[in-house]
Amino acid sequence: MYKLGKEGINVTSIVHELNTVVKYIDDGDPSKALDLLTKISSEVSDLEDRSGDIILWNNIYRYGSVAILLSIPVLAYLIIPRVYIEIWYRLRRRWSIAR
C-alpha cells in the first residue's frame, strides 16, 4: 500500500478503513476486523492490478493540463492580432472619403 501511495494513487480510503480495523480490535471485535481486513486486501490487490492504468491516466491528465496552459500564450500571440486586423478592416470598410 505504501508503494501505491508513493506512486501517486489515492489510498486514503484504505487508510481510513485500516483505522476502523484498529478500532474494532481495540473494542474487542476481531470478527468484524477480520472481515474488513479481507475487504481491504481485495481492494489493495485490485488497485495493484490497475495501478499501471491509473498512473498512465494521471500522467496524461497532468501533462495535458500543462500543454494546454503553455499553449494559451502562443494562441493569444497568433489570434489576437488577426482578430484586431479583421475588426479594423470591417470598420474601415464603412469609411467614406470626402472630396
Secondary structure, 3 states (H helix, E strand, C coil): CHHHHHCCCCCHHHHHHHHHHHHHHHHCCHHHHHHHHHHHHHHHHHHHHHHHHHHHHHHHHHHHHHHHHHHHHHHHHHHHHHHHHHHHHHHHHCCCCCC
